[in-house]
Amino acid sequence: MNKKVFIITIILLILAIIGVAVYLVMQRNNEKQTKEIQPQEEISDDQMRQTIVTLYYQNKETKELMPEGRMVDVKTLLADPYATLINLLMDTPKSDNLQTVIPEGTKVLNIELKNDVIYLNLSNEFINNHKGGLEEEKATVYSLVNTLTELNEVNSVKILINGEENKAFKDEKLNFKEEFTRTSKK
């Protein structure tokens, strides 16, 4: 009989040890799951107010339009999104491989959204200070168009010069009679 009691005691002891081990493993797993994840770096209020916009500049070598992302304060963008984008586009790009194609001295006189069309009223410098040539003119126009049509509410752009329609660049290879819609190429 002592042998049977001894074996039963050993079996109960082994079961008790296994039970305690299972309990401890489960406790450890629960602690890992409930442990709060701490961010590596706190996000500042300024960072939370930033968004990325896409601007289109010309590649210096290939002459193709290329997108460049830029961080912008959301409040600034919401206050006047169209002027903000155009003013950023007139600035020098961050990448050394890109260049702005908006003629120097160009001023934005007025920007207005009607339905899904942006009416972009620019100063005479836009046509008078332009280098000319059809490919350069297309790059200039589509730099504006592709940038503005990144916004969901804009499908096309109508360019006015000093409030007048039907203007053209000096060499008259590209005129502004029609609205311009987004293109993936120059």
C-alpha positions as CSV (number, residue, x, y, z in Angstrom):
1,M,0.0,0.0,0.0
2,N,2.8,2.4,0.8
3,K,4.0,2.0,-2.7
4,K,0.7,3.0,-4.2
5,V,0.5,6.1,-1.9
6,F,4.0,7.0,-2.8
7,I,3.3,6.8,-6.6
8,I,0.0,8.8,-6.1
9,T,1.9,11.4,-4.1
10,I,4.6,11.7,-6.8
11,I,1.9,12.0,-9.5
12,L,0.0,14.7,-7.5
13,L,3.3,16.6,-6.9
14,I,4.2,16.5,-10.6
15,L,0.6,17.7,-11.5
16,A,0.9,20.5,-9.0
17,I,4.3,21.6,-10.4
18,I,2.9,21.5,-13.9
19,G,-0.1,23.5,-12.8
20,V,2.0,26.1,-11.1
21,A,4.3,26.4,-14.2
22,V,1.3,26.8,-16.5
23,Y,-0.2,29.5,-14.2
24,L,3.1,31.4,-14.2
25,V,3.5,31.2,-18.0
26,M,0.0,32.5,-18.4
27,Q,0.6,35.3,-16.0
28,R,3.7,36.4,-17.9
29,N,1.8,36.3,-21.2
30,N,-1.0,38.5,-19.8
31,E,1.5,41.0,-18.5
32,K,3.2,41.2,-21.9
33,Q,-0.2,41.8,-23.6
34,T,-1.4,44.4,-21.2
35,K,1.9,46.3,-21.1
36,E,1.3,49.8,-22.6
37,I,3.3,50.6,-25.7
38,Q,5.3,53.7,-25.3
39,P,6.2,55.7,-28.4
40,Q,9.9,56.2,-29.1
41,E,9.4,59.9,-29.5
42,E,6.6,62.2,-28.4
43,I,4.8,63.9,-31.3
44,S,4.8,67.6,-30.9
45,D,1.7,69.8,-31.6
46,D,3.6,71.3,-34.6
47,Q,4.2,67.9,-36.1
48,M,0.6,66.9,-35.6
49,R,-0.4,70.0,-37.6
50,Q,1.7,69.1,-40.6
51,T,0.7,67.5,-43.9
52,I,2.5,66.6,-47.1
53,V,1.6,68.4,-50.3
54,T,2.9,67.5,-53.8
55,L,4.5,70.1,-56.0
56,Y,5.6,69.5,-59.6
57,Y,9.0,70.9,-60.7
58,Q,11.1,70.2,-63.8
59,N,14.0,67.8,-63.6
60,K,17.1,69.7,-64.7
61,E,18.5,66.9,-66.8
62,T,15.5,65.1,-68.3
63,K,13.2,68.2,-68.5
64,E,10.3,66.1,-67.2
65,L,8.0,67.2,-64.5
66,M,8.7,65.4,-61.2
67,P,6.8,65.5,-57.9
68,E,8.4,66.8,-54.7
69,G,6.7,66.4,-51.3
70,R,6.7,69.3,-49.0
71,M,5.5,69.5,-45.3
72,V,3.0,72.3,-44.8
73,D,1.1,73.5,-41.8
74,V,-2.5,72.3,-42.1
75,K,-3.9,75.6,-40.8
76,T,-2.0,77.5,-43.5
77,L,-3.2,75.1,-46.2
78,L,-6.8,75.3,-45.0
79,A,-6.8,79.1,-44.9
80,D,-5.8,79.5,-48.6
81,P,-4.8,76.2,-50.2
82,Y,-4.5,77.4,-53.8
83,A,-2.3,80.4,-53.0
84,T,-0.2,78.3,-50.6
85,L,0.5,75.7,-53.3
86,I,1.3,78.3,-56.0
87,N,3.6,80.3,-53.6
88,L,5.4,77.0,-52.7
89,L,5.8,76.2,-56.3
90,M,7.4,79.5,-57.1
91,D,10.0,78.8,-54.4
92,T,13.2,76.9,-55.1
93,P,12.7,73.1,-54.8
94,K,14.4,71.2,-52.0
95,S,16.1,68.8,-54.4
96,D,19.1,70.0,-56.4
97,N,18.0,68.0,-59.4
98,L,14.8,70.0,-59.8
99,Q,14.0,73.6,-60.8
100,T,11.0,75.8,-60.7
101,V,9.6,76.7,-64.2
102,I,7.5,79.6,-63.1
103,P,9.0,82.7,-64.6
104,E,10.8,85.1,-62.3
105,G,8.7,88.0,-61.2
106,T,5.4,86.3,-61.7
107,K,2.7,87.5,-59.3
108,V,-0.5,85.8,-58.4
109,L,-3.2,88.4,-58.8
110,N,-6.2,86.2,-57.9
111,I,-7.1,82.6,-57.5
112,E,-10.7,81.5,-57.5
113,L,-12.4,78.1,-57.5
114,K,-15.6,77.8,-59.6
115,N,-17.2,74.4,-59.6
116,D,-14.1,72.2,-60.1
117,V,-12.1,74.8,-62.1
118,I,-9.3,77.0,-60.6
119,Y,-9.2,80.4,-62.3
120,L,-5.6,81.4,-61.9
121,N,-5.0,85.1,-62.6
122,L,-1.3,85.9,-63.1
123,S,0.7,89.0,-63.8
124,N,2.2,89.8,-67.2
125,E,5.6,88.6,-66.0
126,F,4.3,85.0,-66.4
127,I,4.4,85.5,-70.2
128,N,6.9,88.3,-70.6
129,N,9.7,86.6,-68.5
130,H,9.2,83.1,-69.9
131,K,12.1,81.5,-71.9
132,G,9.7,80.3,-74.7
133,G,9.6,77.1,-76.6
134,L,6.7,74.7,-76.6
135,E,8.2,72.1,-74.3
136,E,9.2,74.8,-71.7
137,E,5.8,76.3,-71.9
138,K,4.1,73.0,-71.4
139,A,6.3,72.3,-68.4
140,T,5.4,75.7,-66.9
141,V,1.7,75.2,-67.4
142,Y,1.5,71.6,-66.2
143,S,3.7,72.4,-63.2
144,L,0.8,74.6,-62.1
145,V,-2.0,72.3,-63.3
146,N,-0.6,69.1,-61.8
147,T,0.2,70.8,-58.5
148,L,-3.3,72.3,-58.2
149,T,-5.1,69.2,-59.3
150,E,-3.6,67.2,-56.5
151,L,-6.4,68.8,-54.5
152,N,-9.6,66.7,-54.7
153,E,-11.9,69.6,-55.6
154,V,-9.8,70.8,-58.6
155,N,-10.1,69.0,-62.0
156,S,-8.8,71.8,-64.3
157,V,-7.1,75.2,-64.4
158,K,-7.9,78.2,-66.4
159,I,-5.0,80.7,-66.7
160,L,-5.7,84.4,-67.0
161,I,-3.2,87.1,-67.5
162,N,-4.1,90.4,-65.8
163,G,-7.7,89.2,-65.7
164,E,-7.8,88.5,-69.5
165,E,-8.6,85.3,-71.2
166,N,-7.2,84.0,-74.5
167,K,-3.7,85.2,-73.8
168,A,-0.6,83.2,-74.9
169,F,3.1,83.0,-74.3
170,K,5.2,85.5,-76.4
171,D,5.9,83.0,-79.2
172,E,2.2,82.0,-79.2
173,K,3.0,78.3,-79.3
174,L,0.8,77.6,-76.3
175,N,-2.2,79.8,-75.6
176,F,-4.6,79.9,-72.6
177,K,-7.9,79.7,-74.5
178,E,-8.9,76.4,-72.9
179,E,-8.9,75.0,-69.4
180,F,-5.9,72.7,-68.7
181,T,-6.5,69.3,-67.1
182,R,-3.9,67.1,-65.4
183,T,-1.5,65.1,-67.5
184,S,1.1,62.5,-66.5
185,K,3.6,63.8,-69.0
186,K,5.0,67.3,-69.6
